[in-house]
């Protein structure tokens, strides 16, 4: 699972019935080496589209899955690259000790 900050919504011209009950968000993944809530985001070219059925809003920090695990929540085979698994309120982060 990875973390991303919601930076926008995606508007489609046609609806696909396989994605009923949700919407698509534009997320900017957080850098893995900084605290998530104060993290400097990755450059804007690294944004991704995340399917959301939890109701995340602009600015929310979300935990998403990608790859084959992103299609697992759907009943039928559905092409999905990233799936919003959680909206995070609080993150307790302890950096790994440097060696």
Residue pairs with C-beta under 8 A, 6 or more apart in sequence:
1 63
1 64
1 65
1 85
1 86
2 29
2 30
2 63
2 64
2 65
2 66
3 29
3 30
3 36
3 61
3 62
3 63
3 64
3 88
3 91
4 27
4 28
4 29
4 30
4 48
4 50
4 61
4 62
4 64
5 27
5 28
5 30
5 41
5 59
5 60
5 61
5 62
6 25
6 26
6 27
6 50
6 56
6 57
6 58
6 59
6 60
6 61
6 62
7 26
7 27
7 28
7 47
7 58
8 25
8 26
8 58
9 23
9 24
9 25
9 26
9 58
10 23
10 24
10 25
10 26
10 49
12 24
18 74
18 76
18 78
19 51
19 78
19 80
21 53
22 51
22 52
22 53
23 51
23 52
23 53
24 49
24 50
24 51
24 52
25 49
25 50
25 51
25 52
25 56
25 62
25 84
26 47
26 48
26 49
26 50
27 47
27 48
27 49
27 50
27 62
27 64
27 82
28 41
28 42
28 44
28 46
28 47
29 41
29 42
29 46
29 47
29 48
30 36
30 39
30 41
30 42
30 61
31 39
31 40
31 41
31 42
34 40
35 91
35 93
35 95
36 61
36 88
36 91
36 93
37 61
37 91
37 93
48 66
48 81
48 82
49 81
49 82
50 62
50 64
50 82
50 83
50 84
51 70
51 80
51 82
51 83
51 84
52 62
52 84
53 84
54 62
54 84
54 86
54 87
55 87
56 62
56 84
56 87
60 87
60 88
61 87
61 88
61 91
62 84
62 85
62 86
62 87
62 88
63 84
63 85
63 86
63 88
64 70
64 82
64 83
64 84
64 85
65 72
65 82
65 83
65 85
66 81
66 82
66 83
67 81
69 83
70 80
70 81
70 82
70 83
71 77
71 78
71 79
71 80
71 83
72 83
73 83
74 80
